[in-house]
Amino acid sequence: MPTTVLVTGGAGFIGSHTCVELLENGYEVVVVDDHSNSSPVALERVAKTAGRPIAAAYRADLRDRGALDSVFAAHRIDSVIHFAAKKAVGESVGMPVAYYDVNVGGTTSLLSAMHAHGVRHLVFSSSCSVYGNADKVPLTEQDPPAPTNPYASTKWMCEQVLADTCRHLPELRVLALRYFNPVGAHPSGLLGEDPRGVPNNVMPYLAQVAVGRRERLSVFGDDYPTPDGTGIRDYIHVMDVAEGHRRALERLNDESGLRVLNLGTGVGSSVLELVSAFEQASGRPIPYEVTGRRAGDVAELVADPGAVKEAWNWAATRDLSAMCRDAWRFQELNPAGYGG
Ligand code: UFG
């Protein structure tokens, strides 16, 4: 029997790429997504890219326990990958309660449904933003969490809920992956990042400027203590992140309880370096203007990817130019995203 994986948020950016990776490696995939920031078209593209369809897709909010129960009752789920969440730093500052409700409430609802149906394996989408204002980079999993915005707080809270639940339910096997900044797209150009409305994250915004959908990028602050004054992040190709999830599933049984791992490259790039890499990849000028800092932002977040390398003998391999090239290919082939 092939392993069946429930992917929450499977139509989203990282979720859709992970579904392809799973399908290509023989897994059966069931998706739950409320499409609040994703399109059902992404799942058609998943099937086209992988050459075979997912087993089932459900439109549901994770806080709806009744809906979750029906999904678990209809499939023999072996493992869960939990992506579904709200993820915009700036937005979270203006609507903290919604972030706690969706991100923490969605996770506890999912955990209780898993418990009710005897499902014990979970990979959780955490975030580098839990580290907050780091004193030094690169960051290891031992550096203390200190979230600076509600989005990051929800991720840290979910990790604590998972840690405590694992303490009391020793049969659980949970991996929390703290992603740094996933960007890029599937090299086919069929799958990519297509947020609803104005993009919150820098890469999809840049891509929409390059394709002419937006006039210019706002660079949020050039007075950070970094070489060019703009924020530094560890951008990681979404294909590496997707591959990381498959590895995570393969390694879930290694240890009981909760294990936390960074998923990054160890290489930091500033906003201006990203703009320049994207100009090169797209061959188009990217107009930008420097505006004020964004609430909740920090100067620099870069991973120490050593622990994942040691645990799985695995590391991300794709560089910034591949990330920009693939993000641009998706944008150029799909100028209006999945809606076009
Ligand atoms: N930035 C701009 N202009 C923009 C958007 C962002 O200058 O229009 C800057 C930010 O200030 C920051 C960098 O670009 O310095 C990256 O910002 P993003 O919004 O792309 O990403 P964050 O670092 O805020 O990270 C958040 C979450 C991560 C998540 C990531 C991608 O904290 O967990 O978004 O979804 F992985």
Boltz pocket constraint, residues with backbone or C-beta under 6 A from the ligand:
constraints:
  - pocket:
      binder: B
      contacts: [[A, 87], [A, 89], [A, 126], [A, 127], [A, 128], [A, 129], [A, 179], [A, 180], [A, 181], [A, 182], [A, 199], [A, 200], [A, 201], [A, 202], [A, 203], [A, 205], [A, 217], [A, 218], [A, 219], [A, 220], [A, 221], [A, 230], [A, 231], [A, 232], [A, 233], [A, 271], [A, 294], [A, 297], [A, 298], [A, 299]]
      max_distance: 6.0
